Amino acid sequence: WAEGKNVIFDIDVVGGLRIKKKYPKETLAVFVKPPSVDELKIRLKKRSTESDDKINMRIAKASVELATAPQFDEIINNYDLETALKEARDLVAEFVGASTSKEEDQK
């Protein structure tokens, strides 16, 4: 921030809320929410990148983290990856005062 640059973190909810509390005006806290815990489990299993034990741990953690979503500035419902990515880009662009490519096309 000291150099006038923007930083994007992908961190757990505790870390995200801690940064938001310390830098409330400089921070846009975005919670990416799965359609459901069941859908999250299906998606994690399809990836085949983690053991069943690890997936179960992540599901248990996600169930707790979902309760913190209202504490964030924005919530993105991740029903579809492309739509969620576009929404994330638009939120960040708006927060930092940049324009998205779609806005540029409309000029």
C-alpha positions, 0 to 999 in steps of 0.5 A: 500500500505504501507504494500505491499498489493493490494487494489481493490475498486468498486467506481464511476467514479469520485472516481476512477479518483480521486484515479488514479490522486493521485496515477497514478503509483500505480493505475489500473483504469478499466471501466466496460462498459455495452453493451448498456444503454438499455441492462443495464436497462434490466439487472437492471430490471431483478435483481428486487432489485431496484425501477423503480425510482432508476433504472432510476436514475442509467441509467441517471448516467450511460449515463454520466459516459460512456463518461468518459470511455476513461479516464480509463486505461482499458475498459472491455466490459461486454457482458457476466459476466464470460468473463468480470470477467476473463478479470478483473482477468487477468488485475489485475494479470498482473498489480500486477505481479501475474499469473492467474491459466491459466498461471500456468496450461501452465507451 
